[in-house]
Amino acid sequence: MIIEERIGDVIVEIINVERASVKEAEELKAKLIDAIDDGYKKIIIDLSECDFVDSSFLGVLVNSLKKVVKLEGDLKLVGFRPAVRAMFELTRLFRVFESFSNLQEAVKSYTH
Amino acid sequence: MTSKTNNINKELTVKSTTNNLAIIREFVENIARESGFSKEIVSKISLAVDEACTNVIKHAYKFSPDREIKILTQFNDSKLTIRITDSGDKFDPNLIPEPNLKEYHKQKKVGGLGMFLMKKLMDEVQYLTLSGNQNQVVLVKYLA
């Protein structure tokens, strides 16, 4: 399940499941399409509840980042657990995303 | 779901729904553990099988939940072989270029990430076309 929060012009997608795979990837993709259509381009994905992400989910993160960067926005990540960090390291995708240890820091990075 | 076991071979057949991925992972993790792989390698094998089955559900069966995925495992001579068979759309791995990670990160291109992961996590990955319009991905891990 994905919970959405809007903080000013920042949209936060909280991935509230232990395993983020193909089902959550489709859900996130649909939510981000709507958010971008609504004019949001400062996006935060909160992964602090996740113990696992698969390549489908990583694919949606990369595609969405690509989309918002074109709109001069960004997609930042929050709350890597060890297994999720390992997956980003294995695919070397941690270089692609800006990441933060907590939500406050990530929101602050958009407002300063 | 059907399952049968003998000394060296085990088999699991499940319907092609993402809800069954947990059953597949548990099946494969038990076999990898029984074969003597470390906890870390068991996770890698499980992840590779998860990626392969997700590919079947997504690409071969296009999320149709009533098709079958068959998983056959064999362990002998320190070699664990996992065969994942489907009867969905034919998959040609040659059409999926190996991601050039440098370009991948520069251009933020997606595609082929699941295959890249499988190759990274396992010692051998092979795609076969069997008779009767069946596709099979063969994953191999050696017990060091």
gemmi code that builds the backbone of each chain (N, CA, C; Angstrom):
import gemmi

chains = {
    "A": [
        ("MET", (0.834, -1.194, 0.000), (0.000, 0.000, 0.000), (0.874, 1.252, 0.000)),
        ("ILE", (0.456, 2.250, -0.764), (1.228, 3.489, -0.834), (0.384, 4.637, -0.276)),
        ("ILE", (0.964, 5.351, 0.690), (0.259, 6.487, 1.297), (0.881, 7.766, 0.737)),
        ("GLU", (0.004, 8.682, 0.332), (0.497, 9.922, -0.279), (0.306, 11.094, 0.668)),
        ("GLU", (1.350, 11.906, 0.798), (1.240, 13.127, 1.620), (1.716, 14.300, 0.788)),
        ("ARG", (1.047, 15.431, 0.965), (1.472, 16.633, 0.245), (1.938, 17.662, 1.256)),
        ("ILE", (3.192, 18.087, 1.133), (3.745, 19.090, 2.046), (4.133, 20.284, 1.190)),
        ("GLY", (3.229, 21.297, 1.139), (3.451, 22.440, 0.242), (3.488, 21.943, -1.190)),
        ("ASP", (4.604, 22.262, -1.898), (4.686, 21.807, -3.291), (5.487, 20.499, -3.425)),
        ("VAL", (5.692, 19.849, -2.261), (6.417, 18.573, -2.275), (5.408, 17.439, -2.092)),
        ("ILE", (5.540, 16.387, -2.895), (4.654, 15.233, -2.732), (5.487, 14.056, -2.216)),
        ("VAL", (4.953, 13.399, -1.174), (5.669, 12.280, -0.551), (4.860, 11.002, -0.770)),
        ("GLU", (5.502, 9.987, -1.327), (4.867, 8.674, -1.495), (5.502, 7.734, -0.468)),
        ("ILE", (4.712, 7.316, 0.512), (5.235, 6.416, 1.545), (4.906, 4.985, 1.130)),
        ("ILE", (5.940, 4.208, 0.885), (5.752, 2.824, 0.422), (5.571, 1.955, 1.675)),
        ("ASN", (4.291, 1.760, 2.027), (3.974, 1.167, 3.325), (3.821, -0.369, 3.228)),
        ("VAL", (4.823, -0.998, 2.646), (4.833, -2.470, 2.543), (6.260, -2.961, 2.782)),
        ("GLU", (6.378, -4.223, 3.190), (7.716, -4.786, 3.399), (8.417, -5.080, 2.083)),
        ("ARG", (7.631, -5.558, 1.095), (8.222, -5.911, -0.193), (7.607, -5.047, -1.285)),
        ("ALA", (8.425, -4.233, -1.909), (7.935, -3.405, -3.014), (8.341, -4.088, -4.305)),
        ("SER", (7.359, -4.716, -4.962), (7.697, -5.407, -6.211), (6.744, -4.965, -7.314)),
        ("VAL", (6.385, -5.891, -8.183), (5.689, -5.512, -9.415), (4.338, -4.816, -9.148)),
        ("LYS", (3.608, -5.273, -8.122), (2.296, -4.692, -7.810), (2.459, -3.243, -7.333)),
        ("GLU", (3.393, -3.051, -6.412), (3.635, -1.701, -5.876), (4.235, -0.794, -6.957)),
        ("ALA", (5.023, -1.408, -7.861), (5.616, -0.630, -8.955), (4.515, -0.015, -9.821)),
        ("GLU", (3.491, -0.824, -10.145), (2.377, -0.335, -10.966), (1.597, 0.755, -10.221)),
        ("GLU", (1.399, 0.531, -8.911), (0.650, 1.508, -8.094), (1.404, 2.841, -8.020)),
        ("LEU", (2.725, 2.746, -7.794), (3.527, 3.974, -7.691), (3.544, 4.714, -9.028)),
        ("LYS", (3.680, 3.952, -10.090), (3.718, 4.549, -11.437), (2.445, 5.375, -11.665)),
        ("ALA", (1.280, 4.785, -11.355), (-0.006, 5.475, -11.556), (-0.089, 6.717, -10.673)),
        ("LYS", (0.350, 6.608, -9.414), (0.285, 7.751, -8.497), (1.185, 8.894, -8.975)),
        ("LEU", (2.373, 8.536, -9.470), (3.297, 9.586, -9.898), (2.848, 10.245, -11.198)),
        ("ILE", (2.206, 9.472, -12.063), (1.659, 10.068, -13.295), (0.626, 11.133, -12.893)),
        ("ASP", (-0.274, 10.790, -11.947), (-1.294, 11.737, -11.465), (-0.646, 12.954, -10.814)),
        ("ALA", (0.372, 12.701, -9.972), (1.031, 13.799, -9.246), (1.691, 14.769, -10.225)),
        ("ILE", (2.375, 14.214, -11.225), (3.058, 15.059, -12.215), (2.020, 15.822, -13.050)),
        ("ASP", (0.914, 15.151, -13.381), (-0.192, 15.824, -14.101), (-0.760, 16.974, -13.273)),
        ("ASP", (-0.763, 16.806, -11.949), (-1.262, 17.863, -11.055), (-0.242, 18.981, -10.857)),
        ("GLY", (0.914, 18.852, -11.464), (1.917, 19.913, -11.402), (3.023, 19.692, -10.368)),
        ("TYR", (2.992, 18.559, -9.668), (4.058, 18.292, -8.687), (5.312, 17.803, -9.404)),
        ("LYS", (6.445, 18.416, -9.061), (7.709, 17.911, -9.621), (8.793, 17.785, -8.554)),
        ("LYS", (8.404, 18.013, -7.291), (9.327, 17.753, -6.176), (8.794, 16.514, -5.461)),
        ("ILE", (9.436, 15.398, -5.712), (8.904, 14.113, -5.245), (9.860, 13.462, -4.236)),
        ("ILE", (9.265, 12.888, -3.194), (10.056, 12.115, -2.225), (9.421, 10.725, -2.121)),
        ("ILE", (10.238, 9.697, -2.212), (9.755, 8.333, -2.007), (10.319, 7.852, -0.670)),
        ("ASP", (9.410, 7.549, 0.269), (9.826, 7.105, 1.605), (9.838, 5.576, 1.639)),
        ("LEU", (11.041, 5.016, 1.743), (11.203, 3.549, 1.697), (11.449, 2.955, 3.084)),
        ("SER", (11.226, 3.750, 4.136), (11.638, 3.296, 5.465), (10.872, 2.069, 5.976)),
        ("GLU", (9.710, 1.748, 5.359), (8.977, 0.531, 5.762), (9.384, -0.681, 4.923)),
        ("CYS", (10.212, -0.454, 3.892), (10.519, -1.534, 2.940), (11.771, -2.309, 3.313)),
        ("ASP", (11.653, -3.625, 3.216), (12.807, -4.495, 3.408), (13.349, -5.005, 2.079)),
        ("PHE", (12.581, -4.773, 1.023), (12.957, -5.337, -0.271), (12.360, -4.500, -1.397)),
        ("VAL", (13.144, -4.276, -2.441), (12.606, -3.701, -3.687), (13.117, -4.565, -4.845)),
        ("ASP", (12.263, -4.810, -5.842), (12.736, -5.614, -6.973), (13.032, -4.717, -8.171)),
        ("SER", (13.425, -5.328, -9.282), (13.858, -4.521, -10.433), (12.693, -3.768, -11.080)),
        ("SER", (11.449, -4.305, -10.971), (10.299, -3.575, -11.522), (10.118, -2.253, -10.785)),
        ("PHE", (10.241, -2.324, -9.461), (10.068, -1.125, -8.645), (11.213, -0.131, -8.918)),
        ("LEU", (12.434, -0.656, -9.005), (13.575, 0.216, -9.310), (13.374, 0.888, -10.670)),
        ("GLY", (12.827, 0.125, -11.613), (12.581, 0.660, -12.954), (11.633, 1.849, -12.925)),
        ("VAL", (10.575, 1.746, -12.112), (9.610, 2.857, -12.003), (10.298, 4.076, -11.368)),
        ("LEU", (11.145, 3.846, -10.368), (11.851, 4.975, -9.739), (12.737, 5.685, -10.761)),
        ("VAL", (13.480, 4.895, -11.553), (14.396, 5.496, -12.536), (13.601, 6.247, -13.614)),
        ("ASN", (12.547, 5.606, -14.129), (11.725, 6.250, -15.172), (11.090, 7.537, -14.676)),
        ("SER", (10.600, 7.511, -13.430), (9.933, 8.688, -12.875), (10.937, 9.812, -12.636)),
        ("LEU", (12.136, 9.435, -12.180), (13.182, 10.445, -11.979), (13.488, 11.131, -13.314)),
        ("LYS", (13.639, 10.308, -14.338), (13.937, 10.820, -15.671), (12.861, 11.832, -16.107)),
        ("LYS", (11.601, 11.468, -15.850), (10.475, 12.310, -16.241), (10.496, 13.657, -15.506)),
        ("VAL", (10.696, 13.623, -14.171), (10.639, 14.893, -13.423), (11.877, 15.756, -13.633)),
        ("VAL", (13.024, 15.121, -13.890), (14.233, 15.910, -14.155), (14.027, 16.747, -15.419)),
        ("LYS", (13.339, 16.178, -16.411), (13.025, 16.909, -17.653), (12.168, 18.139, -17.355)),
        ("LEU", (11.364, 18.042, -16.290), (10.495, 19.157, -15.890), (11.172, 20.059, -14.866)),
        ("GLU", (12.489, 19.847, -14.716), (13.315, 20.580, -13.739), (12.913, 20.273, -12.304)),
        ("GLY", (12.391, 19.088, -12.088), (12.077, 18.654, -10.733), (13.088, 17.623, -10.278)),
        ("ASP", (12.746, 16.874, -9.225), (13.650, 15.836, -8.732), (12.833, 14.767, -8.010)),
        ("LEU", (13.435, 13.611, -7.848), (12.815, 12.525, -7.082), (13.889, 12.033, -6.114)),
        ("LYS", (13.603, 12.213, -4.824), (14.598, 11.887, -3.803), (14.098, 10.729, -2.940)),
        ("LEU", (15.029, 10.016, -2.371), (14.672, 8.823, -1.602), (14.997, 8.991, -0.130)),
        ("VAL", (14.183, 8.331, 0.696), (14.333, 8.442, 2.149), (14.270, 7.053, 2.776)),
        ("GLY", (15.106, 6.817, 3.785), (14.945, 5.656, 4.667), (15.363, 4.325, 4.103)),
        ("PHE", (16.620, 4.237, 3.617), (17.123, 2.943, 3.142), (17.318, 1.971, 4.301)),
        ("ARG", (16.676, 0.817, 4.252), (17.016, -0.271, 5.172), (18.174, -1.059, 4.534)),
        ("PRO", (18.910, -1.853, 5.311), (20.116, -2.502, 4.763), (19.899, -3.300, 3.478)),
        ("ALA", (18.814, -4.111, 3.409), (18.622, -4.940, 2.211), (18.288, -4.078, 0.988)),
        ("VAL", (17.567, -2.988, 1.228), (17.212, -2.083, 0.115), (18.473, -1.337, -0.348)),
        ("ARG", (19.271, -0.903, 0.619), (20.544, -0.248, 0.267), (21.411, -1.204, -0.564)),
        ("ALA", (21.431, -2.482, -0.159), (22.235, -3.482, -0.883), (21.785, -3.601, -2.339)),
        ("MET", (20.474, -3.535, -2.542), (19.930, -3.634, -3.910), (20.359, -2.415, -4.744)),
        ("PHE", (20.307, -1.231, -4.142), (20.732, -0.019, -4.855), (22.242, -0.065, -5.132)),
        ("GLU", (22.993, -0.680, -4.212), (24.436, -0.786, -4.429), (24.745, -1.805, -5.517)),
        ("LEU", (24.024, -2.919, -5.495), (24.229, -3.977, -6.485), (23.995, -3.452, -7.903)),
        ("THR", (22.979, -2.629, -8.053), (22.652, -2.073, -9.377), (23.347, -0.721, -9.598)),
        ("ARG", (24.086, -0.297, -8.615), (24.792, 0.999, -8.604), (23.840, 2.178, -8.808)),
        ("LEU", (22.577, 1.974, -8.490), (21.602, 3.051, -8.681), (21.664, 4.101, -7.570)),
        ("PHE", (22.402, 3.800, -6.487), (22.486, 4.798, -5.420), (23.169, 6.069, -5.914)),
        ("ARG", (23.938, 5.936, -7.020), (24.599, 7.123, -7.592), (23.603, 8.034, -8.309)),
        ("VAL", (22.483, 7.449, -8.720), (21.531, 8.179, -9.551), (20.608, 9.057, -8.703)),
        ("PHE", (20.313, 8.587, -7.489), (19.332, 9.282, -6.647), (20.002, 10.015, -5.486)),
        ("GLU", (19.415, 11.147, -5.128), (19.819, 11.812, -3.895), (19.017, 11.146, -2.771)),
        ("SER", (19.681, 10.771, -1.694), (18.942, 10.090, -0.623), (19.219, 10.706, 0.739)),
        ("PHE", (18.265, 10.528, 1.625), (18.317, 11.130, 2.960), (17.918, 10.089, 3.998)),
        ("SER", (18.383, 10.319, 5.238), (18.043, 9.325, 6.269), (16.649, 9.553, 6.837)),
        ("ASN", (16.148, 10.802, 6.764), (14.770, 11.011, 7.236), (14.019, 12.021, 6.360)),
        ("LEU", (12.711, 12.000, 6.527), (11.821, 12.792, 5.678), (12.054, 14.296, 5.829)),
        ("GLN", (12.280, 14.725, 7.088), (12.479, 16.169, 7.332), (13.643, 16.711, 6.500)),
        ("GLU", (14.747, 15.966, 6.494), (15.927, 16.404, 5.723), (15.610, 16.486, 4.234)),
        ("ALA", (14.866, 15.508, 3.753), (14.542, 15.483, 2.321), (13.644, 16.668, 1.949)),
        ("VAL", (12.641, 16.941, 2.796), (11.735, 18.074, 2.529), (12.532, 19.378, 2.559)),
        ("LYS", (13.417, 19.473, 3.570), (14.248, 20.674, 3.738), (15.116, 20.925, 2.499)),
        ("SER", (15.594, 19.826, 1.892), (16.474, 19.972, 0.725), (15.741, 20.618, -0.451)),
        ("TYR", (14.414, 20.513, -0.459), (13.625, 21.130, -1.527), (13.292, 22.585, -1.224)),
        ("THR", (13.327, 22.938, 0.053), (12.874, 24.279, 0.413), (14.033, 25.244, 0.660)),
        ("HIS", (15.282, 24.717, 0.644), (16.434, 25.605, 0.869), (17.326, 25.661, -0.355)),
    ],
    "B": [
        ("MET", (-1.781, -25.545, -6.678), (-0.342, -25.717, -6.494), (-0.028, -27.200, -6.297)),
        ("THR", (0.969, -27.713, -7.019), (1.395, -29.101, -6.821), (2.877, -29.118, -6.495)),
        ("SER", (3.278, -30.074, -5.683), (4.678, -30.158, -5.304), (5.085, -31.620, -5.140)),
        ("LYS", (6.224, -32.014, -5.708), (6.692, -33.369, -5.452), (8.208, -33.370, -5.229)),
        ("THR", (8.656, -34.354, -4.459), (10.051, -34.347, -4.034), (10.689, -35.719, -4.242)),
        ("ASN", (11.936, -35.770, -4.643), (12.695, -36.999, -4.477), (14.071, -36.615, -3.935)),
        ("ASN", (15.023, -37.521, -3.984), (16.299, -37.253, -3.325), (17.005, -35.992, -3.808)),
        ("ILE", (17.079, -35.821, -5.109), (17.848, -34.687, -5.606), (17.015, -33.656, -6.363)),
        ("ASN", (15.826, -34.025, -6.774), (15.023, -33.111, -7.581), (13.769, -32.665, -6.824)),
        ("LYS", (13.440, -31.403, -6.971), (12.177, -30.937, -6.397), (11.445, -30.117, -7.443)),
        ("GLU", (10.131, -30.100, -7.337), (9.331, -29.446, -8.362), (8.166, -28.699, -7.717)),
        ("LEU", (7.896, -27.520, -8.224), (6.750, -26.741, -7.734), (6.051, -26.136, -8.945)),
        ("THR", (4.736, -26.251, -8.981), (3.975, -25.588, -10.049), (2.949, -24.670, -9.409)),
        ("VAL", (2.958, -23.401, -9.805), (2.004, -22.431, -9.245), (1.356, -21.633, -10.369)),
        ("LYS", (0.233, -21.026, -10.057), (-0.421, -20.129, -11.005), (0.378, -18.817, -11.094)),
        ("SER", (0.214, -18.144, -12.227), (1.063, -16.994, -12.532), (0.578, -15.694, -11.891)),
        ("THR", (0.448, -15.701, -10.574), (0.055, -14.465, -9.893), (1.161, -14.017, -8.943)),
        ("THR", (1.287, -12.716, -8.789), (2.358, -12.188, -7.925), (2.177, -12.646, -6.475)),
        ("ASN", (0.929, -13.007, -6.103), (0.702, -13.508, -4.743), (1.463, -14.810, -4.487)),
        ("ASN", (1.786, -15.537, -5.559), (2.501, -16.810, -5.391), (4.015, -16.646, -5.321)),
        ("LEU", (4.506, -15.416, -5.493), (5.959, -15.208, -5.443), (6.529, -15.593, -4.080)),
        ("ALA", (5.743, -15.353, -3.015), (6.215, -15.702, -1.665), (6.380, -17.220, -1.524)),
        ("ILE", (5.445, -17.980, -2.113), (5.524, -19.454, -2.068), (6.769, -19.923, -2.829)),
        ("ILE", (7.001, -19.303, -3.976), (8.168, -19.664, -4.804), (9.461, -19.367, -4.040)),
        ("ARG", (9.512, -18.189, -3.415), (10.731, -17.819, -2.679), (10.995, -18.796, -1.544)),
        ("GLU", (9.922, -19.150, -0.802), (10.089, -20.069, 0.329), (10.576, -21.438, -0.151)),
        ("PHE", (9.991, -21.908, -1.242), (10.375, -23.199, -1.838), (11.872, -23.196, -2.201)),
        ("VAL", (12.297, -22.138, -2.888), (13.683, -22.063, -3.355), (14.647, -21.848, -2.184)),
        ("GLU", (14.242, -21.014, -1.234), (15.122, -20.754, -0.071), (15.353, -22.039, 0.715)),
        ("ASN", (14.296, -22.848, 0.914), (14.444, -24.119, 1.639), (15.434, -25.034, 0.927)),
        ("ILE", (15.301, -25.122, -0.392), (16.196, -25.999, -1.170), (17.638, -25.495, -1.086)),
        ("ALA", (17.815, -24.185, -1.239), (19.172, -23.623, -1.210), (19.814, -23.846, 0.168)),
        ("ARG", (19.001, -23.689, 1.210), (19.509, -23.923, 2.576), (19.899, -25.391, 2.760)),
        ("GLU", (18.991, -26.274, 2.327), (19.258, -27.722, 2.450), (20.498, -28.116, 1.638)),
        ("SER", (20.764, -27.388, 0.561), (21.920, -27.699, -0.283), (23.222, -27.198, 0.338)),
        ("GLY", (23.113, -26.407, 1.391), (24.312, -25.975, 2.121), (24.795, -24.579, 1.802)),
        ("PHE", (23.983, -23.781, 1.082), (24.401, -22.404, 0.787), (24.268, -21.521, 2.034)),
        ("SER", (25.126, -20.502, 2.126), (25.078, -19.575, 3.266), (23.809, -18.725, 3.178)),
        ("LYS", (23.485, -18.087, 4.280), (22.292, -17.243, 4.352), (22.319, -16.162, 3.257)),
        ("GLU", (23.503, -15.576, 3.066), (23.649, -14.501, 2.079), (23.397, -15.022, 0.656)),
        ("ILE", (23.959, -16.195, 0.357), (23.776, -16.754, -0.994), (22.322, -17.219, -1.190)),
        ("VAL", (21.715, -17.738, -0.112), (20.297, -18.145, -0.201), (19.446, -16.935, -0.620)),
        ("SER", (19.718, -15.763, -0.029), (18.970, -14.543, -0.387), (19.198, -14.177, -1.848)),
        ("LYS", (20.439, -14.327, -2.306), (20.742, -13.979, -3.704), (20.004, -14.902, -4.668)),
        ("ILE", (20.006, -16.207, -4.355), (19.322, -17.179, -5.215), (17.818, -16.866, -5.239)),
        ("SER", (17.267, -16.584, -4.059), (15.846, -16.273, -3.929), (15.482, -15.028, -4.757)),
        ("LEU", (16.336, -14.024, -4.685), (16.092, -12.784, -5.430), (16.144, -13.039, -6.945)),
        ("ALA", (17.117, -13.847, -7.378), (17.232, -14.145, -8.812), (15.986, -14.890, -9.307)),
        ("VAL", (15.505, -15.854, -8.517), (14.311, -16.619, -8.908), (13.085, -15.701, -8.912)),
        ("ASP", (13.003, -14.829, -7.918), (11.908, -13.850, -7.837), (11.886, -12.987, -9.101)),
        ("GLU", (13.056, -12.515, -9.518), (13.157, -11.679, -10.725), (12.722, -12.470, -11.970)),
        ("ALA", (13.178, -13.738, -12.051), (12.841, -14.562, -13.216), (11.330, -14.801, -13.277)),
        ("CYS", (10.710, -15.098, -12.132), (9.267, -15.380, -12.117), (8.454, -14.102, -12.350)),
        ("THR", (8.938, -12.977, -11.837), (8.268, -11.692, -12.095), (8.287, -11.404, -13.603)),
        ("ASN", (9.417, -11.694, -14.243), (9.514, -11.510, -15.698), (8.482, -12.365, -16.433)),
        ("VAL", (8.295, -13.616, -15.954), (7.314, -14.512, -16.579), (5.912, -13.914, -16.435)),
        ("ILE", (5.569, -13.497, -15.199), (4.226, -12.955, -14.929), (3.973, -11.698, -15.774)),
        ("LYS", (5.000, -10.837, -15.800), (4.861, -9.535, -16.457), (4.937, -9.637, -17.984)),
        ("HIS", (5.957, -10.300, -18.470), (6.216, -10.279, -19.914), (5.640, -11.487, -20.658)),
        ("ALA", (5.881, -12.708, -20.134), (5.407, -13.898, -20.868), (3.888, -14.020, -20.765)),
        ("TYR", (3.336, -13.794, -19.566), (1.896, -13.972, -19.352), (1.125, -12.646, -19.283)),
        ("LYS", (1.830, -11.529, -19.368), (1.191, -10.198, -19.351), (0.130, -10.088, -18.248)),
        ("PHE", (0.485, -10.514, -17.046), (-0.334, -10.424, -15.825), (-1.591, -11.301, -15.853)),
        ("SER", (-1.698, -12.219, -16.803), (-2.815, -13.160, -16.783), (-2.575, -14.150, -15.623)),
        ("PRO", (-3.520, -14.242, -14.650), (-3.214, -14.961, -13.405), (-3.448, -16.468, -13.446)),
        ("ASP", (-4.021, -16.993, -14.545), (-4.415, -18.407, -14.567), (-3.458, -19.323, -15.315)),
        ("ARG", (-2.302, -18.812, -15.688), (-1.325, -19.651, -16.396), (-0.413, -20.325, -15.367)),
        ("GLU", (0.468, -21.177, -15.839), (1.303, -21.934, -14.886), (2.785, -21.597, -14.994)),
        ("ILE", (3.409, -21.560, -13.831), (4.872, -21.428, -13.767), (5.374, -22.694, -13.078)),
        ("LYS", (6.300, -23.371, -13.727), (6.847, -24.598, -13.129), (8.305, -24.348, -12.732)),
        ("ILE", (8.634, -24.718, -11.497), (10.009, -24.544, -11.015), (10.576, -25.924, -10.677)),
        ("LEU", (11.644, -26.269, -11.355), (12.309, -27.554, -11.123), (13.688, -27.269, -10.560)),
        ("THR", (14.053, -27.965, -9.488), (15.396, -27.748, -8.948), (16.145, -29.069, -8.888)),
        ("GLN", (17.437, -28.966, -9.042), (18.285, -30.149, -8.963), (19.581, -29.752, -8.286)),
        ("PHE", (19.997, -30.550, -7.308), (21.290, -30.275, -6.665), (22.140, -31.525, -6.726)),
        ("ASN", (23.265, -31.420, -7.404), (24.267, -32.488, -7.330), (25.633, -31.927, -7.706)),
        ("ASP", (26.663, -32.610, -7.244), (28.059, -32.183, -7.485), (28.262, -30.699, -7.171)),
        ("SER", (27.743, -30.261, -6.042), (27.896, -28.868, -5.587), (27.261, -27.846, -6.538)),
        ("LYS", (26.346, -28.289, -7.375), (25.732, -27.391, -8.361), (24.216, -27.391, -8.179)),
        ("LEU", (23.673, -26.212, -7.913), (22.215, -26.076, -7.808), (21.692, -25.502, -9.129)),
        ("THR", (20.810, -26.269, -9.775), (20.219, -25.810, -11.037), (18.728, -25.573, -10.810)),
        ("ILE", (18.259, -24.395, -11.192), (16.835, -24.064, -11.046), (16.288, -23.756, -12.442)),
        ("ARG", (15.283, -24.520, -12.842), (14.676, -24.326, -14.166), (13.269, -23.763, -13.990)),
        ("ILE", (13.018, -22.620, -14.613), (11.702, -21.973, -14.507), (11.056, -22.006, -15.890)),
        ("THR", (9.922, -22.694, -15.971), (9.308, -22.924, -17.283), (7.931, -22.262, -17.372)),
        ("ASP", (7.659, -21.651, -18.518), (6.337, -21.068, -18.768), (5.917, -21.388, -20.196)),
        ("SER", (4.640, -21.140, -20.478), (4.176, -21.368, -21.854), (3.591, -20.079, -22.417)),
        ("GLY", (4.175, -18.984, -22.030), (3.691, -17.674, -22.477), (4.421, -17.187, -23.718)),
        ("ASP", (4.382, -15.865, -23.912), (5.033, -15.282, -25.090), (6.517, -15.613, -25.075)),
        ("LYS", (7.030, -15.892, -26.263), (8.441, -16.253, -26.394), (9.313, -15.067, -25.986)),
        ("PHE", (10.376, -15.387, -25.282), (11.293, -14.341, -24.830), (12.629, -14.515, -25.530)),
        ("ASP", (13.065, -13.471, -26.228), (14.362, -13.538, -26.880), (15.335, -12.633, -26.127)),
        ("PRO", (16.246, -13.244, -25.351), (17.155, -12.406, -24.555), (18.048, -11.524, -25.404)),
        ("ASN", (18.217, -11.922, -26.686), (19.075, -11.103, -27.552), (18.449, -9.750, -27.881)),
        ("LEU", (17.122, -9.672, -27.699), (16.456, -8.386, -27.966), (16.598, -7.432, -26.778)),
        ("ILE", (17.022, -7.966, -25.631), (17.224, -7.132, -24.442), (18.722, -6.892, -24.291)),
        ("PRO", (19.186, -5.702, -24.616), (20.623, -5.480, -24.509), (21.060, -5.469, -23.037)),
        ("GLU", (22.243, -5.999, -22.814), (22.805, -5.927, -21.455), (22.978, -4.456, -21.116)),
        ("PRO", (22.457, -3.995, -19.960), (22.578, -2.557, -19.711), (24.032, -2.141, -19.529)),
        ("ASN", (24.401, -1.113, -20.262), (25.715, -0.513, -20.042), (25.536, 0.406, -18.839)),
        ("LEU", (26.051, -0.032, -17.687), (25.719, 0.673, -16.445), (26.161, 2.130, -16.448)),
        ("LYS", (27.257, 2.393, -17.168), (27.745, 3.769, -17.215), (26.710, 4.654, -17.926)),
        ("GLU", (26.284, 4.166, -19.105), (25.275, 4.882, -19.884), (23.935, 4.887, -19.149)),
        ("TYR", (23.663, 3.750, -18.518), (22.413, 3.569, -17.776), (22.251, 4.690, -16.748)),
        ("HIS", (23.330, 4.925, -16.015), (23.250, 5.936, -14.963), (23.236, 7.348, -15.537)),
        ("LYS", (23.970, 7.513, -16.656), (24.041, 8.831, -17.279), (22.675, 9.210, -17.873)),
        ("GLN", (22.104, 8.250, -18.607), (20.859, 8.552, -19.320), (19.617, 8.143, -18.539)),
        ("LYS", (19.828, 7.475, -17.414), (18.722, 6.962, -16.590), (17.783, 6.095, -17.437)),
        ("LYS", (18.403, 5.214, -18.203), (17.606, 4.321, -19.058), (17.234, 3.068, -18.281)),
        ("VAL", (16.005, 2.590, -18.454), (15.616, 1.335, -17.810), (15.406, 0.236, -18.841)),
        ("GLY", (15.353, -0.968, -18.377), (15.194, -2.111, -19.286), (16.377, -3.026, -19.110)),
        ("GLY", (16.090, -4.296, -18.965), (17.165, -5.270, -18.806), (17.736, -5.321, -17.405)),
        ("LEU", (17.136, -4.574, -16.489), (17.673, -4.533, -15.127), (17.478, -5.876, -14.403)),
        ("GLY", (16.319, -6.509, -14.619), (16.047, -7.809, -13.997), (17.033, -8.864, -14.485)),
        ("MET", (17.300, -8.848, -15.796), (18.249, -9.804, -16.365), (19.654, -9.552, -15.861)),
        ("PHE", (19.989, -8.271, -15.761), (21.301, -7.898, -15.240), (21.473, -8.419, -13.812)),
        ("LEU", (20.414, -8.255, -13.014), (20.459, -8.712, -11.621), (20.650, -10.229, -11.557)),
        ("MET", (19.891, -10.963, -12.369), (20.002, -12.433, -12.365), (21.431, -12.857, -12.680)),
        ("LYS", (22.026, -12.214, -13.682), (23.398, -12.575, -14.074), (24.390, -12.230, -12.965)),
        ("LYS", (24.108, -11.142, -12.273), (24.990, -10.689, -11.194), (24.881, -11.630, -9.984)),
        ("LEU", (23.669, -12.145, -9.735), (23.416, -12.932, -8.521), (23.748, -14.414, -8.700)),
        ("MET", (23.662, -14.921, -9.945), (23.862, -16.344, -10.187), (25.184, -16.562, -10.940)),
        ("ASP", (25.636, -17.828, -11.001), (26.867, -18.126, -11.741), (26.592, -18.312, -13.229)),
        ("GLU", (25.424, -18.839, -13.551), (25.062, -19.024, -14.962), (23.577, -18.706, -15.155)),
        ("VAL", (23.260, -18.083, -16.283), (21.850, -17.819, -16.638), (21.687, -18.171, -18.115)),
        ("GLN", (20.702, -18.990, -18.404), (20.515, -19.416, -19.788), (19.025, -19.389, -20.136)),
        ("TYR", (18.705, -18.972, -21.360), (17.307, -18.973, -21.813), (17.132, -20.036, -22.886)),
        ("LEU", (16.116, -20.884, -22.714), (15.893, -21.961, -23.678), (14.464, -21.899, -24.211)),
        ("THR", (14.286, -22.351, -25.456), (12.938, -22.561, -25.987), (12.734, -24.064, -26.084)),
        ("LEU", (11.689, -24.581, -25.415), (11.436, -26.018, -25.409), (10.324, -26.346, -26.394)),
        ("SER", (10.138, -27.628, -26.648), (9.046, -28.029, -27.544), (7.714, -27.681, -26.876)),
        ("GLY", (6.681, -27.550, -27.675), (5.363, -27.215, -27.135), (5.268, -25.758, -26.717)),
        ("ASN", (6.018, -24.896, -27.396), (5.991, -23.446, -27.128), (6.282, -23.087, -25.675)),
        ("GLN", (7.209, -23.806, -25.082), (7.566, -23.486, -23.691), (8.889, -22.729, -23.641)),
        ("ASN", (8.960, -21.817, -22.703), (10.203, -21.071, -22.462), (10.783, -21.534, -21.137)),
        ("GLN", (12.088, -21.550, -21.069), (12.716, -21.951, -19.807), (13.932, -21.073, -19.522)),
        ("VAL", (13.988, -20.577, -18.297), (15.201, -19.896, -17.860), (15.901, -20.826, -16.868)),
        ("VAL", (17.193, -21.004, -17.085), (17.970, -21.920, -16.242), (18.959, -21.094, -15.420)),
        ("LEU", (18.826, -21.197, -14.105), (19.707, -20.462, -13.193), (20.599, -21.463, -12.462)),
        ("VAL", (21.890, -21.199, -12.432), (22.826, -22.133, -11.789), (23.663, -21.402, -10.745)),
        ("LYS", (23.823, -22.055, -9.588), (24.732, -21.534, -8.560), (25.593, -22.682, -8.048)),
        ("TYR", (26.890, -22.435, -7.955), (27.810, -23.457, -7.455), (28.094, -23.221, -5.977)),
        ("LEU", (28.112, -24.319, -5.229), (28.461, -24.259, -3.809), (29.980, -24.164, -3.733)),
        ("ALA", (30.466, -23.034, -3.232), (31.927, -22.819, -3.248), (32.624, -23.758, -2.264)),
    ],
}
model = gemmi.Model(1)
for chain_id, residues in chains.items():
    chain = gemmi.Chain(chain_id)
    for i, (resn, *xyz) in enumerate(residues, 1):
        res = gemmi.Residue()
        res.name, res.seqid = resn, gemmi.SeqId(i, " ")
        for name, pos in zip(("N", "CA", "C"), xyz):
            atom = gemmi.Atom()
            atom.name, atom.element = name, gemmi.Element(name[0])
            atom.pos, atom.b_iso = gemmi.Position(*pos), 0.0
            res.add_atom(atom)
        chain.add_residue(res)
    model.add_chain(chain)
structure = gemmi.Structure()
structure.add_model(model)
structure.setup_entities()
